[in-house]
Amino acid sequence: MSEPARARAVLSNEDFKLLREAVLHYLKAIEDKPESVKFSNLYHRLGSAIGR
């Protein structure tokens, strides 16, 4: 019985940086709306993912 193939990363660190930049841009556009809290949390999670 062979072992399953090793999982590969789907996103690179550069991808996380680009996504974080895009989320920040959008967050500034919706800063006064209630959903901005969710995007702020996403922004911070993306930042912590870069450090991995």
KAJOZI-V918444 format. One record per pair of residues at least 24 apart in sequence whose C-alpha atoms are under 6 Angstrom apart, sorted by sequence separation. I is the first residue (numbers start at 1). J is the second residue. D is the distance in Angstrom with one decimal. If there is no record, write none. Layout:
I_J_D ; I_J_D
//
This chain:
20_46_5.9 ; 13_50_5.6
//
